[in-house]
Each structure stands twice: as structure tokens, then as C-alpha cells.
Amino acid sequence: MSPPEVPIDEFATDFGGLRRAVPRAVHRMPSAFPSALLGSGRQLTLRGAGHSCDGQTVTEGDLLVTYVPGTADRQVRDLGDGLIEVPAGMSWYDLERYLNRRGRAFPVLTDYLHLSVGGTISVGGAGMNSARYGMQVDHVERIQLIDGTGTSRWCSRTDHAELFRFALGGLGTVGLIERAVLRTVAYHRYTHVHRTQHATLTELIDHTERIAQRDDVDVFCAYPHPGVSFSITGWSGSVPKRCGDKNCRIVSDLPFMGRYNATRTAAPPPDHVRLWTDYVVPAGRLAPMLAAVEAQRQRAPLSRHTMLYLLILRRPSDATAFAFTPVGSAPVSIGLGLYTSVPRDPATTAATRRLFRDLLELCCELGGRPYLYGVNDLDDLLAARLYGTDLDRLAQLRSSHQLEHVNAHLPLVRAARPT
């Protein structure tokens, strides 16, 4: 999840004075062979586009391994039967344009499309179409994964299934995703978009929970606000009968509207820093989560530069139980994004992170999970509550595939280390 129309290249090299780190060297693929890099034994940090990731890809002394944009479209392979093989460094913007020209589309797109395929499937990936199609990882057929020895192997639900389950949504903790085979759907150019205003947050919550119980909605997102909130509900196709009122319009190529060419006008003031996070709770439990977030939004330091965003995530009935994705066992979940910018001083950023930690505790109590790419201060105890024995298995996989030098600084990895 990410807030719409707010593209950034890096979260911050100095997030609130809490950490300053500059990469010693950057290797961009495919100019450097990824197998050789991972097999070198050097401390490595893996990065996709580096979007809103709370400094998780800012390194100090590590080798930063990232992708070369603009070269990936020459490496796409159409496998037939709706399957497409793509390099992990390809952007979703380039991939979706490629697919649309051929009458296909990817089921779930994030709101900002200049993210890499490998980056988002290493976290989970959610967007407006998650109301029907779940997460991006639910539509990955297989991945080519490189381990710490430089060995490359194809992983799927049947081949190296455990690595597949840990790699998707796993933040690069079990290796580098080099290529992915994705399942696509038929391209529908038009979407009927209905905009509904809600006078109170209670009205918005009730409306969102009702939509979450429906299985015929293609698009949903909402923007809670202390004044008038609004939500967007949509259906793919061009049948005009769905647009019978003034609050509906037929939109062409909805994923590209105002997002792919967005500017940095939403950047915070120079003396502020972004702090973004997302929480995902089971359907039916939005009210206490949103109430807690809203109560905090009325207090400093969140009172000024804060936006909330809701998504519905309906996963396929045969979805894989990935180890670290933000959606647990609930068939339908609701994601709540909290995007703020606060004064760039240690006291304020520390207070904001403590506030986020309290919200994360509530999310867990409600049976939810965090979206791991944002501000989530996981300690060992909280990580154990969220992920249980999968942490032990992560430590074993990293050891057996000689990955101790890859993304070793991540809180998830630290929590998985043997005591």
C-alpha cells in the first residue's frame, strides 16, 4: 500500500535525525551480475525503487544492489495462457503499458506505478483492485530466486514451495528475486467510478464494511477525514447502466490517471520528514482501528500533514499463506494507511514513532498485521507474536542458503536470529 499520487525516490537519508547512512557503493542490475554479487559474501542490501521504505534500504558500509530502470522491457517473455515472464527490475508502469497493448492487464496495481515488480512482490502489493483480486503476490506463478551462494532456482507453489512462501512478502530475506512469472487478466479500458460522500466516520466505516462483504466490486478506496469523508467504488467495463447518477463517471485507464506523471508537489516542507505506515485488520474490525488512528490524528504532531487511506483486500480462496505479508488468515481484510510528515527533529520523530508503535500494538490485538515496508518498529517479542514459528524457519533458511550477509540489518532478520 502507498498513498496515491505522492511519488518519491527515497524515503529519507536522514529520517528525523534518527539515522544518517550513505551507501558506500551502488550496483545496479543487470550491469552487475546478480549471482556474482550475492555469491561474493559481501554485506548486501537489496532494493527495488526505494519508495517510502523508512530507511530500510539506506545502508552504511553495505553494498546496495538495485535495478536499472528502462532496460527491462526488452526482457519480457509472453508464455501464453495469460502468463508473462518479466525481469524483477521492470516498473509496473512499463509492464502495464506493455500488457495493455496486447489486450492484457495485471489484476492489482499500486497507486504509484514507478515501482519495480520485484520490489512490490517482496512486500505484498495492494491497490484499488485488491477489493476483488487481493494482493499482487496472489498472482505470481513462480519466481527466479538467487540465494547467498549465487545459486539461481525457480520457485513456485510446487517447486521449492517453502522458499516461494517466504520470498513473496519477505523483504528480500531469503534471496533476490531476479525474474517473475505473473498471471494476467483481460484488459478492460473503462471503469465505472462512483464517488460517495460520508458525513461522519461512522458512515464511512459502515459503508466500507458493507463493500467488504460484497464479491462483485472491482475497485474500492476511501479517504477518511474529520469533516466530509469520501469513498470510491468501481466496476470494470463500459455498460452505461451502472452510471445513472451525477456521482458516477466512466473513466478510461484508471490506473494511469494522474499517477504515472505525478510531480513532487506533495513533498513535505524542507524542515519536515515523511513517516508513512500501513495497518491491515480483518474485515469487521475497522471501527476500533480507525477510531484509534483518528484520535491520534487530532493530537500533535499528526495534526497538520496527515492523510488516511483505506483499501479492501479480498484474497483468492486458494491463496498461499505467505509468511510475512500484511494479510493473515482472514479471507477479507481492510488496510488503513497513515501518511504524515512531521518536523525534522529527534524529539518529534521519536514521539511519532512511539505513536505508530501503539497503533501497531492495537492492530495486532485486532488480529491484523503491518505492511512491513513502512514505519514499523518491530522488536523480537512483537515479531514473535505476529509470525510465530516462521521466524525460526526464516533463520534456518537464511543459514542453509548462506544468506547471512544479505539484508542482515532488517528488524525481521534480527528477530529471526537464533538466541
C-alpha positions as CSV (number, residue, x, y, z in Angstrom):
1,M,0.0,0.0,0.0
2,S,1.1,3.6,-0.6
3,P,-0.7,6.9,-0.7
4,P,-1.9,7.9,-4.2
5,E,-0.1,10.4,-6.3
6,V,2.8,11.0,-4.0
7,P,5.9,9.6,-5.7
8,I,9.3,9.7,-4.1
9,D,12.6,8.2,-4.9
10,E,13.8,7.7,-1.4
11,F,12.1,7.8,2.0
12,A,14.8,9.9,3.6
13,T,18.6,9.5,4.1
14,D,18.0,11.3,7.4
15,F,14.6,10.4,8.9
16,G,14.2,12.8,11.7
17,G,17.8,12.7,12.7
18,L,17.4,9.1,13.9
19,R,19.9,7.7,11.4
20,R,22.2,9.0,8.7
21,A,23.6,6.5,6.3
22,V,25.2,6.7,2.9
23,P,25.8,3.7,0.7
24,R,29.5,3.0,0.1
25,A,28.8,1.7,-3.4
26,V,25.8,1.0,-5.5
27,H,25.5,-1.8,-8.1
28,R,22.6,-1.6,-10.5
29,M,21.4,-4.7,-12.2
30,P,21.8,-6.1,-14.8
31,S,25.1,-4.2,-15.4
32,A,26.5,-6.3,-12.5
33,F,25.7,-10.0,-12.5
34,P,23.3,-10.6,-9.5
35,S,24.5,-14.2,-8.9
36,A,28.1,-13.0,-8.6
37,L,27.1,-10.2,-6.2
38,L,25.1,-12.4,-3.9
39,G,27.8,-15.1,-4.0
40,S,30.5,-12.7,-3.1
41,G,29.8,-12.9,0.6
42,R,29.9,-9.1,1.0
43,Q,27.3,-7.4,3.1
44,L,24.5,-6.5,0.7
45,T,21.2,-4.5,0.9
46,L,18.6,-5.3,-1.8
47,R,16.4,-2.5,-3.1
48,G,13.7,-2.1,-5.7
49,A,12.6,1.5,-6.3
50,G,13.2,2.6,-2.7
51,H,9.7,4.0,-2.2
52,S,8.5,5.0,1.3
53,C,10.5,2.3,3.0
54,D,11.5,4.0,6.2
55,G,15.2,3.8,5.6
56,Q,15.2,0.0,5.2
57,T,17.3,0.3,2.0
58,V,19.6,3.1,3.3
59,T,23.0,1.4,4.0
60,E,26.2,2.2,5.9
61,G,29.1,0.3,4.6
62,D,26.9,-2.3,2.8
63,L,26.8,-2.8,-1.0
64,L,23.5,-1.6,-2.3
65,V,22.1,-3.8,-5.0
66,T,19.3,-2.2,-7.1
67,Y,17.9,-2.3,-10.6
68,V,18.5,-0.4,-13.9
69,P,15.2,1.2,-15.0
70,G,14.3,1.5,-18.6
71,T,16.1,-1.7,-19.8
72,A,13.7,-4.4,-18.6
73,D,11.0,-4.2,-21.4
74,R,13.4,-5.9,-23.8
75,Q,13.5,-9.0,-21.5
76,V,9.7,-9.7,-21.3
77,R,8.5,-13.1,-22.5
78,D,4.9,-14.0,-23.3
79,L,4.4,-17.6,-22.2
80,G,0.8,-18.0,-23.4
81,D,-2.3,-18.8,-21.4
82,G,-2.2,-15.3,-19.8
83,L,1.3,-15.9,-18.3
84,I,4.0,-13.3,-18.7
85,E,7.7,-13.6,-17.6
86,V,9.3,-10.3,-16.6
87,P,12.6,-9.2,-15.1
88,A,12.1,-8.1,-11.5
89,G,13.5,-4.6,-12.2
90,M,10.7,-3.7,-14.6
91,S,8.4,-1.0,-13.4
92,W,4.7,-1.6,-13.1
93,Y,4.1,1.4,-15.4
94,D,6.1,-0.1,-18.2
95,L,4.7,-3.6,-17.7
96,E,1.1,-2.4,-17.7
97,R,1.6,-0.4,-20.9
98,Y,3.2,-3.4,-22.5
99,L,0.3,-5.7,-21.4
100,N,-2.5,-3.2,-22.4
101,R,-1.1,-3.0,-25.9
102,R,-1.6,-6.8,-26.1
103,G,-5.1,-6.8,-24.6
104,R,-4.0,-7.9,-21.1
105,A,-3.6,-6.3,-17.7
106,F,-2.2,-7.2,-14.3
107,P,-5.0,-7.7,-11.7
108,V,-3.6,-5.5,-8.9
109,L,-1.7,-2.3,-9.3
110,T,-0.3,0.1,-6.7
111,D,-1.3,3.7,-6.8
112,Y,2.2,4.8,-7.8
113,L,3.3,2.8,-10.8
114,H,7.0,3.6,-11.0
115,L,7.8,0.8,-8.5
116,S,9.6,-2.3,-9.5
117,V,7.9,-5.6,-9.9
118,G,10.4,-7.3,-7.7
119,G,10.2,-4.6,-5.0
120,T,6.4,-4.8,-4.5
121,I,6.1,-8.5,-4.6
122,S,8.8,-8.6,-2.0
123,V,6.4,-6.8,0.3
124,G,2.9,-7.9,-0.9
125,G,1.5,-5.2,-3.2
126,A,-2.0,-3.8,-2.8
127,G,-4.2,-1.3,-4.6
128,M,-7.7,-0.3,-5.5
129,N,-8.3,-3.6,-7.4
130,S,-7.4,-5.5,-4.2
131,A,-11.2,-5.4,-3.4
132,R,-11.6,-8.2,-6.0
133,Y,-8.1,-9.6,-6.6
134,G,-6.2,-9.5,-3.3
135,M,-2.5,-8.8,-3.3
136,Q,-0.1,-8.7,-6.1
137,V,1.7,-11.8,-4.7
138,D,-1.5,-13.8,-5.1
139,H,-1.0,-13.6,-8.9
140,V,2.6,-14.6,-9.1
141,E,3.0,-18.1,-10.7
142,R,6.7,-18.5,-9.9
143,I,9.9,-16.6,-9.3
144,Q,13.6,-17.0,-10.1
145,L,15.4,-16.6,-6.8
146,I,19.1,-16.2,-6.2
147,D,20.5,-17.3,-2.8
148,G,23.6,-16.3,-0.9
149,T,25.8,-18.7,-2.8
150,G,24.8,-17.2,-6.2
151,T,22.7,-20.2,-7.0
152,S,19.5,-19.4,-9.0
153,R,16.4,-21.5,-8.9
154,W,12.8,-21.3,-9.9
155,C,10.4,-21.4,-7.0
156,S,6.6,-21.9,-7.1
157,R,3.8,-23.4,-5.1
158,T,5.0,-26.8,-6.1
159,D,8.8,-26.4,-6.6
160,H,10.8,-25.1,-3.7
161,A,7.5,-24.1,-2.2
162,E,8.9,-23.0,1.1
163,L,11.3,-20.5,-0.5
164,F,8.3,-19.2,-2.6
165,R,6.2,-18.7,0.5
166,F,9.0,-16.8,2.3
167,A,10.3,-14.8,-0.6
168,L,7.0,-13.2,-1.6
169,G,6.3,-10.6,1.0
170,G,9.7,-11.4,2.7
171,L,11.6,-8.2,2.1
172,G,14.4,-10.0,0.3
173,T,15.3,-12.0,3.4
174,V,15.6,-15.3,1.5
175,G,17.3,-14.1,-1.6
176,L,17.0,-11.7,-4.6
177,I,14.1,-12.1,-7.0
178,E,15.6,-11.9,-10.5
179,R,12.5,-12.7,-12.6
180,A,8.8,-13.5,-12.1
181,V,6.1,-15.2,-14.0
182,L,2.8,-13.4,-13.5
183,R,-0.8,-14.3,-14.2
184,T,-2.6,-11.6,-16.2
185,V,-6.3,-10.9,-16.9
186,A,-8.2,-9.5,-19.9
187,Y,-7.7,-5.7,-20.3
188,H,-10.8,-3.6,-19.7
189,R,-10.1,0.0,-20.6
190,Y,-13.1,1.6,-18.8
191,T,-14.1,1.6,-15.2
192,H,-17.4,3.0,-13.7
193,V,-16.3,5.1,-10.8
194,H,-18.8,6.0,-8.1
195,R,-17.9,8.7,-5.6
196,T,-19.8,8.6,-2.3
197,Q,-19.5,11.3,0.4
198,H,-19.9,10.3,4.1
199,A,-20.9,12.9,6.6
200,T,-19.3,11.0,9.5
201,L,-16.5,8.5,10.0
202,T,-19.2,6.1,11.3
203,E,-21.0,6.3,7.9
204,L,-17.7,5.6,6.1
205,I,-16.9,2.7,8.3
206,D,-20.3,1.1,7.8
207,H,-20.1,1.7,4.1
208,T,-16.6,0.2,3.9
209,E,-17.6,-2.9,5.9
210,R,-20.6,-3.4,3.6
211,I,-18.5,-3.2,0.5
212,A,-16.0,-5.7,2.1
213,Q,-18.8,-8.3,2.3
214,R,-19.6,-8.0,-1.5
215,D,-17.8,-10.0,-4.1
216,D,-18.9,-8.1,-7.1
217,V,-16.8,-4.9,-6.6
218,D,-13.7,-4.3,-8.8
219,V,-12.4,-1.1,-7.3
220,F,-12.5,0.4,-3.8
221,C,-10.6,3.0,-1.9
222,A,-11.6,5.7,0.7
223,Y,-10.3,8.8,2.3
224,P,-11.3,9.3,6.0
225,H,-11.4,12.9,7.1
226,P,-12.7,14.6,10.2
227,G,-15.1,16.6,8.0
228,V,-16.6,15.0,5.0
229,S,-15.0,11.7,4.0
230,F,-15.4,10.1,0.6
231,S,-15.0,6.7,-0.9
232,I,-14.7,5.4,-4.5
233,T,-16.3,2.2,-5.7
234,G,-15.9,0.9,-9.2
235,W,-16.7,-1.8,-11.8
236,S,-14.8,-2.6,-14.9
237,G,-16.5,-2.4,-18.3
238,S,-18.4,0.1,-20.3
239,V,-22.0,-0.8,-19.7
240,P,-23.6,2.6,-19.2
241,K,-26.4,1.4,-16.8
242,R,-24.0,1.5,-13.9
243,C,-23.6,5.2,-14.3
244,G,-27.1,6.5,-13.7
245,D,-26.3,9.4,-11.3
246,K,-24.2,12.5,-11.1
247,N,-21.7,10.9,-8.7
248,C,-20.6,8.4,-11.3
249,R,-18.4,8.7,-14.3
250,I,-16.8,6.3,-16.8
251,V,-13.0,6.5,-16.6
252,S,-10.5,5.4,-19.2
253,D,-7.4,3.6,-17.9
254,L,-8.0,4.3,-14.3
255,P,-4.5,3.0,-13.1
256,F,-2.8,5.8,-15.0
257,M,-5.0,8.7,-14.1
258,G,-2.8,11.4,-12.5
259,R,-0.4,8.9,-11.0
260,Y,2.3,8.0,-13.5
261,N,3.2,11.6,-14.2
262,A,2.6,13.0,-10.8
263,T,5.1,15.6,-9.5
264,R,6.7,16.2,-6.2
265,T,4.2,19.0,-5.2
266,A,3.1,16.9,-2.3
267,A,6.6,16.8,-0.8
268,P,6.8,18.0,2.8
269,P,8.4,21.3,3.7
270,P,12.2,21.2,3.9
271,D,12.2,21.1,7.7
272,H,9.8,18.1,7.7
273,V,10.2,14.4,7.1
274,R,7.8,11.8,5.9
275,L,6.7,9.0,8.2
276,W,4.4,6.5,6.5
277,T,2.8,3.3,7.7
278,D,0.0,0.9,6.9
279,Y,-2.0,-1.5,9.1
280,V,-4.2,-4.3,7.8
281,V,-7.0,-5.7,10.0
282,P,-9.7,-8.4,9.3
283,A,-13.0,-7.1,7.9
284,G,-15.3,-6.3,10.7
285,R,-12.6,-4.7,12.8
286,L,-12.1,-1.4,11.0
287,A,-14.0,0.7,13.6
288,P,-11.7,0.4,16.6
289,M,-8.6,0.7,14.4
290,L,-9.8,3.8,12.6
291,A,-11.1,5.3,15.9
292,A,-7.7,5.0,17.4
293,V,-5.9,6.5,14.4
294,E,-8.4,9.3,14.3
295,A,-7.9,10.1,18.0
296,Q,-4.2,10.3,17.4
297,R,-4.6,12.5,14.3
298,Q,-6.2,15.2,16.5
299,R,-3.0,15.4,18.5
300,A,0.4,16.9,17.8
301,P,2.5,16.0,15.9
302,L,-0.1,14.5,13.4
303,S,-2.5,17.3,13.4
304,R,-1.3,19.0,10.2
305,H,0.3,17.0,7.5
306,T,-1.6,13.7,7.7
307,M,-3.6,11.7,5.2
308,L,-5.6,8.4,5.7
309,Y,-6.4,5.9,3.1
310,L,-8.5,2.7,3.1
311,L,-8.3,-0.3,0.9
312,I,-10.2,-3.6,0.9
313,L,-8.2,-6.8,0.3
314,R,-10.2,-9.9,-0.8
315,R,-7.8,-12.8,-1.3
316,P,-8.5,-15.7,-3.6
317,S,-9.9,-18.8,-1.9
318,D,-6.7,-20.8,-2.9
319,A,-4.3,-18.1,-1.8
320,T,-0.9,-19.1,-0.4
321,A,-0.3,-18.4,3.3
322,F,2.8,-16.3,2.8
323,A,4.9,-16.0,5.9
324,F,5.2,-12.2,6.2
325,T,2.6,-10.5,4.0
326,P,0.3,-8.0,5.7
327,V,-2.8,-10.2,5.3
328,G,-3.1,-13.1,7.7
329,S,-5.7,-15.9,7.5
330,A,-8.8,-13.6,7.2
331,P,-10.4,-14.0,3.7
332,V,-11.2,-10.3,3.6
333,S,-9.2,-7.6,5.2
334,I,-9.1,-3.8,5.3
335,G,-5.9,-1.8,5.0
336,L,-5.5,1.6,6.7
337,G,-2.7,3.8,5.5
338,L,-1.4,6.6,7.7
339,Y,0.8,9.1,5.8
340,T,2.2,12.1,7.7
341,S,5.1,14.5,7.7
342,V,6.5,15.9,11.0
343,P,9.1,18.5,11.9
344,R,12.6,17.1,11.3
345,D,13.8,16.9,14.9
346,P,14.6,13.8,17.0
347,A,12.1,14.5,19.7
348,T,9.2,14.9,17.3
349,T,10.1,11.9,15.2
350,A,10.6,9.7,18.2
351,A,7.2,10.7,19.6
352,T,5.6,9.9,16.2
353,R,7.2,6.5,16.1
354,R,6.0,5.8,19.6
355,L,2.5,6.7,18.5
356,F,2.9,4.4,15.5
357,R,4.1,1.6,17.8
358,D,0.9,2.0,19.9
359,L,-1.2,1.7,16.8
360,L,0.7,-1.3,15.7
361,E,0.0,-3.0,19.0
362,L,-3.7,-2.4,18.5
363,C,-3.5,-3.7,15.0
364,C,-2.0,-6.9,16.3
365,E,-4.6,-7.2,19.1
366,L,-7.3,-6.9,16.4
367,G,-5.8,-9.9,14.6
368,G,-4.1,-7.7,12.0
369,R,-0.6,-7.2,10.6
370,P,1.6,-4.3,9.5
371,Y,2.7,-3.7,5.9
372,L,6.4,-4.2,6.6
373,Y,7.8,-1.6,4.2
374,G,6.8,1.5,6.3
375,V,7.4,2.6,9.8
376,N,7.1,-0.5,12.0
377,D,9.4,-0.7,15.0
378,L,9.3,-4.5,15.4
379,D,11.1,-5.9,18.4
380,D,11.6,-9.5,19.0
381,L,8.6,-10.1,21.2
382,L,6.2,-8.4,18.8
383,A,7.7,-10.1,15.8
384,A,7.2,-13.5,17.6
385,R,3.5,-12.6,18.2
386,L,3.0,-11.8,14.6
387,Y,5.0,-14.5,12.8
388,G,5.5,-17.4,15.4
389,T,7.5,-20.3,14.2
390,D,8.0,-18.8,10.7
391,L,10.7,-16.7,12.3
392,D,12.6,-19.8,13.4
393,R,12.2,-21.2,9.9
394,L,13.4,-18.0,8.3
395,A,16.6,-18.2,10.4
396,Q,17.1,-21.8,9.2
397,L,16.5,-20.9,5.5
398,R,19.0,-18.0,5.7
399,S,21.6,-20.2,7.2
400,S,21.1,-23.1,4.8
401,H,21.2,-20.8,1.8
402,Q,24.1,-18.8,3.1
403,L,22.2,-15.5,3.2
404,E,23.6,-14.1,6.5
405,H,25.2,-11.2,4.5
406,V,22.0,-10.2,2.7
407,N,19.6,-7.6,4.3
408,A,21.1,-8.5,7.7
409,H,20.1,-5.2,9.2
410,L,16.3,-5.6,8.8
411,P,14.3,-5.9,12.0
412,L,12.7,-9.1,10.6
413,V,16.1,-10.7,10.3
414,R,17.3,-9.6,13.7
415,A,14.1,-11.1,15.3
416,A,14.8,-14.4,13.5
417,R,18.4,-14.8,14.7
418,P,18.9,-17.8,17.0
419,T,19.3,-16.8,20.6
